Amino acid sequence: MKSPIALPTSTVSRNALVAVAIVAVGAAVYWLSDILTPLAMAIFLLIMIDGVKRFIEDRTPIPDRFAGAAALIFIVLLFFASIAIIVNGAAGFFTDASGVWSRIGPRLDRILIDASDMVGVDTAPTAAELMGQLDLNSYIASTANQARGTLTGAFFVMVYLAFLLASQAGFKRKIIGMFPDRTARNEAVEVFQRVRGGVEGYIWVQAVTGAMICVFAWILMRAVGLQNAEFWTFVIFVVGFIPVLGGAVAGLVPPLFALVQFETYWQATVLLIGLQAILFISGNFIQPRMQGDNQNIDPVVVLLALAFWGKIWGVVGMFLSTPLAVMAMAILAEFRGSRWMAILLSGDGEPYAEAEAPNEKAKRDRVNSPRPEDD
């Protein structure tokens, strides 16, 4: 019988300590979710502001001293506009002005009768009977709490963002104090730029592909006459930043509302087939070409990150799950002791590969390369 592999005691102790630390950090992150969630969103917005600022500096005649203010105003307005569109659009479905809420009961009865006829059931349940089995009061209360939490969270995001912007002035001095050696300081700056580049690359790819999806989805929804097509277009763009679940929401929710709005089923069928085709083409042909090496993340890791951060931080965690995974892989790859974890997170085993050249060792970045002017 082959003897088992013997591991040094120090290795076992280190791995056990790492496992305990991961569990402790996860528990702390969950316990402090009310504090850390707006902070994480503020950091995400700060990275977006920095990217927009550099874009303005490179491609517009706006003076550099005004580029930061322009980027800040643009991102903050975009953040609040997104919240307003989602809240107002969702609230519109619970008013009689849209006409959908008043028709939802009779239309569901008709759908249930037609479905029962197809499967050979004589007596179909009514919508009122099905709704009676649900605790609507708890769902309404939960929705109201989430809406209130969204507004409160947006306020704290802005507070954190203001303090993060104010602390940027001393960031370089802190880096010098933490890394007095120039070589170590340059390596730390490269890590930061690599993490920033990975997050910016993810945002860029999702924004561009999401915009393309929204154009074709809007045309399709307007062609069949779906109400609030502009609202659903914006929803599709926002949920596109949530892996896996975003595609399910974008491809299924508009057809479901089409079932309620229209008396016939062909509109919902066209929307279902059309949206699924758009998402399939984007997800399998366009998006992989744009991503390149920017998001060398294993698909299983993407799914686990979605489940983990969604469980801890809710919708915000789902929204930030992939950027957090990109950041974790880029940081873990920089240290010899944690590089094995970065390899597991990566898609091809090279989170940022080290290739031996004849006379030197070169690093091939898996995220956007840092720009020389940013050093």
VENRA-V880780 format. One record per residue. N is the residue number from 1. SS is DSSP state (2 for helix, 1 for strand, 0 for the rest). OMEGA is omega in degrees with one decimal (* if undefined). NEAR is the number of other ideal C-beta (glycine too) atoms within 10 Angstrom. Layout:
N_SS_OMEGA_NEAR ; N_SS_OMEGA_NEAR
This chain:
1_0_-177.9_3 ; 2_0_-179.6_4 ; 3_0_-179.7_5 ; 4_0_178.9_6 ; 5_0_-179.5_5 ; 6_0_178.5_6 ; 7_0_176.4_9 ; 8_0_-179.6_8 ; 9_2_179.7_8 ; 10_2_179.1_8 ; 11_2_178.4_9 ; 12_2_-179.7_10 ; 13_2_-179.7_10 ; 14_2_179.9_12 ; 15_2_177.3_11 ; 16_2_178.6_10 ; 17_2_177.6_10 ; 18_2_179.9_13 ; 19_2_178.9_10 ; 20_2_179.9_10 ; 21_2_179.4_10 ; 22_2_179.2_11 ; 23_2_-179.7_10 ; 24_2_179.0_10 ; 25_2_177.9_10 ; 26_2_178.4_13 ; 27_2_179.6_11 ; 28_2_179.1_11 ; 29_2_178.1_18 ; 30_2_-178.0_13 ; 31_2_-178.4_11 ; 32_0_-174.9_12 ; 33_2_-179.8_16 ; 34_2_179.6_12 ; 35_2_-172.7_12 ; 36_2_-178.3_17 ; 37_2_176.6_23 ; 38_2_177.5_21 ; 39_2_178.5_17 ; 40_2_178.0_22 ; 41_2_177.9_22 ; 42_2_177.1_20 ; 43_2_177.4_18 ; 44_2_177.2_19 ; 45_2_178.8_21 ; 46_2_176.8_18 ; 47_2_177.2_19 ; 48_2_179.1_19 ; 49_2_179.7_21 ; 50_2_178.3_17 ; 51_2_178.5_20 ; 52_2_178.9_20 ; 53_2_179.8_21 ; 54_2_175.6_18 ; 55_2_178.7_14 ; 56_2_-179.5_20 ; 57_2_-175.2_17 ; 58_2_-168.0_10 ; 59_2_179.3_8 ; 60_0_177.9_11 ; 61_0_-179.7_5 ; 62_0_179.0_14 ; 63_0_-176.7_10 ; 64_2_-176.8_10 ; 65_2_177.8_7 ; 66_2_-177.1_13 ; 67_2_179.5_18 ; 68_2_178.8_18 ; 69_2_179.1_12 ; 70_2_178.9_17 ; 71_2_179.5_21 ; 72_2_-179.6_18 ; 73_2_-178.2_12 ; 74_2_-176.8_15 ; 75_2_-180.0_20 ; 76_2_177.2_15 ; 77_2_178.1_10 ; 78_2_180.0_12 ; 79_2_-178.9_17 ; 80_2_177.2_12 ; 81_2_178.8_11 ; 82_2_178.7_14 ; 83_2_-178.4_14 ; 84_2_-178.9_10 ; 85_2_-179.0_15 ; 86_2_-177.3_16 ; 87_2_-178.6_13 ; 88_2_179.3_10 ; 89_2_178.9_16 ; 90_2_179.8_13 ; 91_2_-179.3_11 ; 92_2_-179.4_15 ; 93_0_-179.8_17 ; 94_0_175.4_12 ; 95_0_179.1_11 ; 96_0_-178.1_8 ; 97_0_-179.1_10 ; 98_0_-179.2_16 ; 99_0_-177.4_13 ; 100_2_-176.5_18 ; 101_2_-178.8_14 ; 102_2_-177.5_12 ; 103_2_-170.8_15 ; 104_2_-179.9_17 ; 105_2_178.8_14 ; 106_2_-178.4_12 ; 107_2_177.1_17 ; 108_2_176.0_18 ; 109_2_180.0_17 ; 110_2_179.0_16 ; 111_2_179.4_16 ; 112_2_178.1_17 ; 113_2_179.5_15 ; 114_2_179.0_11 ; 115_2_178.6_11 ; 116_2_177.2_14 ; 117_2_-179.1_11 ; 118_2_-178.3_8 ; 119_2_175.7_7 ; 120_0_177.2_6 ; 121_0_-175.7_12 ; 122_0_-176.6_6 ; 123_0_-178.7_7 ; 124_0_175.6_16 ; 125_0_178.3_14 ; 126_0_178.6_15 ; 127_2_179.7_16 ; 128_2_178.8_10 ; 129_2_179.1_11 ; 130_2_179.8_12 ; 131_2_179.9_12 ; 132_2_178.1_10 ; 133_0_-180.0_7 ; 134_0_176.3_9 ; 135_0_-175.1_10 ; 136_2_-179.1_9 ; 137_2_179.5_8 ; 138_2_178.6_9 ; 139_2_178.9_10 ; 140_2_177.9_11 ; 141_2_178.2_11 ; 142_2_178.5_11 ; 143_2_179.0_12 ; 144_2_178.2_10 ; 145_2_178.8_10 ; 146_2_178.0_12 ; 147_2_177.3_14 ; 148_2_177.9_10 ; 149_2_178.1_13 ; 150_2_179.3_15 ; 151_2_178.2_10 ; 152_2_178.7_12 ; 153_2_178.5_18 ; 154_2_178.4_16 ; 155_2_-179.3_11 ; 156_2_175.2_16 ; 157_2_179.5_23 ; 158_2_178.0_16 ; 159_2_178.4_13 ; 160_2_-179.1_19 ; 161_2_178.8_23 ; 162_2_-179.9_12 ; 163_2_176.8_10 ; 164_2_177.5_16 ; 165_2_179.8_15 ; 166_2_-178.1_9 ; 167_2_-179.5_10 ; 168_2_-177.5_11 ; 169_2_-179.2_8 ; 170_2_-176.2_10 ; 171_2_-178.4_11 ; 172_2_177.9_11 ; 173_2_177.5_9 ; 174_2_178.8_10 ; 175_2_178.8_13 ; 176_2_178.6_11 ; 177_2_180.0_10 ; 178_2_-177.1_10 ; 179_0_-179.9_15 ; 180_0_178.6_8 ; 181_0_-175.4_9 ; 182_2_-179.1_9 ; 183_2_178.5_8 ; 184_2_179.2_11 ; 185_2_178.4_16 ; 186_2_177.6_12 ; 187_2_178.9_13 ; 188_2_178.2_15 ; 189_2_178.0_16 ; 190_2_176.7_17 ; 191_2_179.5_16 ; 192_2_-179.1_16 ; 193_2_178.1_20 ; 194_2_177.4_25 ; 195_2_178.7_20 ; 196_2_179.5_20 ; 197_2_178.2_23 ; 198_2_179.4_26 ; 199_2_178.8_25 ; 200_2_177.3_23 ; 201_2_177.4_22 ; 202_2_179.7_22 ; 203_2_-178.3_17 ; 204_2_-178.3_16 ; 205_2_-178.5_19 ; 206_2_-179.7_22 ; 207_2_-177.8_14 ; 208_2_179.4_13 ; 209_2_177.0_19 ; 210_2_177.8_21 ; 211_2_178.4_11 ; 212_2_177.5_16 ; 213_2_-177.0_24 ; 214_2_179.6_21 ; 215_2_-178.5_12 ; 216_2_178.2_16 ; 217_2_179.2_25 ; 218_2_177.8_18 ; 219_2_-179.3_13 ; 220_2_-178.8_19 ; 221_2_176.3_27 ; 222_2_-179.0_12 ; 223_2_179.4_13 ; 224_2_177.1_19 ; 225_0_180.0_11 ; 226_0_177.8_21 ; 227_0_178.5_17 ; 228_0_-179.0_18 ; 229_2_-179.6_18 ; 230_2_178.0_13 ; 231_2_179.5_18 ; 232_2_176.2_23 ; 233_2_179.2_20 ; 234_2_177.6_18 ; 235_2_179.0_22 ; 236_2_179.8_25 ; 237_2_-176.5_21 ; 238_2_-177.1_18 ; 239_2_176.2_19 ; 240_0_177.8_22 ; 241_0_176.8_18 ; 242_0_-178.1_22 ; 243_0_175.7_19 ; 244_0_-177.5_13 ; 245_2_179.8_13 ; 246_2_178.4_22 ; 247_2_178.8_20 ; 248_2_178.6_12 ; 249_2_-178.0_15 ; 250_2_-176.1_26 ; 251_2_-173.7_21 ; 252_2_-174.3_14 ; 253_2_176.9_16 ; 254_2_175.5_25 ; 255_2_178.5_22 ; 256_2_177.5_11 ; 257_2_174.4_20 ; 258_2_176.2_24 ; 259_2_-179.4_19 ; 260_2_-174.7_20 ; 261_2_-171.6_19 ; 262_0_178.1_18 ; 263_0_178.7_8 ; 264_0_-173.1_9 ; 265_0_-174.3_13 ; 266_2_178.7_10 ; 267_2_178.8_19 ; 268_2_179.0_21 ; 269_2_178.6_14 ; 270_2_179.0_16 ; 271_2_-178.8_27 ; 272_2_-178.6_17 ; 273_2_-178.0_13 ; 274_2_-179.5_20 ; 275_2_178.1_24 ; 276_2_177.9_15 ; 277_2_178.9_13 ; 278_2_-178.9_21 ; 279_2_179.4_21 ; 280_2_-179.7_12 ; 281_2_-179.2_14 ; 282_2_-175.8_19 ; 283_2_-175.1_13 ; 284_2_-176.4_9 ; 285_2_-174.1_9 ; 286_2_-174.8_15 ; 287_2_178.3_20 ; 288_2_179.0_12 ; 289_2_180.0_9 ; 290_2_-178.0_16 ; 291_2_-177.4_17 ; 292_0_179.8_13 ; 293_0_-175.4_16 ; 294_0_-176.1_20 ; 295_0_-179.5_23 ; 296_0_-176.6_23 ; 297_1_177.5_23 ; 298_0_-179.6_18 ; 299_2_177.9_10 ; 300_2_178.0_11 ; 301_2_177.0_19 ; 302_2_179.9_19 ; 303_2_179.6_13 ; 304_2_177.4_14 ; 305_2_177.0_24 ; 306_2_-179.1_21 ; 307_2_-176.6_14 ; 308_2_-177.1_18 ; 309_2_174.1_23 ; 310_2_177.9_18 ; 311_2_-175.0_12 ; 312_2_-172.0_19 ; 313_2_176.6_22 ; 314_2_-176.4_15 ; 315_2_178.1_14 ; 316_2_177.4_21 ; 317_2_175.6_23 ; 318_2_-179.2_22 ; 319_2_-176.2_22 ; 320_2_-171.7_23 ; 321_2_-178.9_26 ; 322_2_174.5_24 ; 323_2_178.5_25 ; 324_2_177.3_17 ; 325_2_176.8_24 ; 326_2_179.1_27 ; 327_2_-179.1_20 ; 328_2_180.0_19 ; 329_2_-178.9_28 ; 330_2_-179.2_26 ; 331_2_-178.7_17 ; 332_2_-179.0_19 ; 333_0_-175.7_25 ; 334_0_-174.7_17 ; 335_0_-175.6_11 ; 336_0_-177.7_6 ; 337_0_-177.6_9 ; 338_0_-176.6_14 ; 339_2_-179.9_15 ; 340_2_176.8_12 ; 341_2_176.4_18 ; 342_2_177.5_22 ; 343_2_178.2_17 ; 344_2_179.9_14 ; 345_2_-174.0_23 ; 346_1_-178.4_20 ; 347_0_-176.6_17 ; 348_0_178.6_11 ; 349_0_-179.9_11 ; 350_0_-177.8_16 ; 351_0_168.2_25 ; 352_0_-164.9_20 ; 353_1_172.8_17 ; 354_1_-177.7_11 ; 355_1_-179.1_10 ; 356_1_174.1_8 ; 357_0_-178.5_7 ; 358_0_-174.6_4 ; 359_0_-176.7_5 ; 360_0_178.0_7 ; 361_1_-177.1_8 ; 362_1_177.5_9 ; 363_1_178.2_13 ; 364_1_-175.7_11 ; 365_0_176.2_18 ; 366_0_175.8_27 ; 367_0_-177.8_26 ; 368_0_-179.2_20 ; 369_0_177.9_12 ; 370_0_-179.0_17 ; 371_0_-178.8_11 ; 372_2_-176.7_6 ; 373_2_-179.7_8 ; 374_2_-176.8_13 ; 375_0_*_9
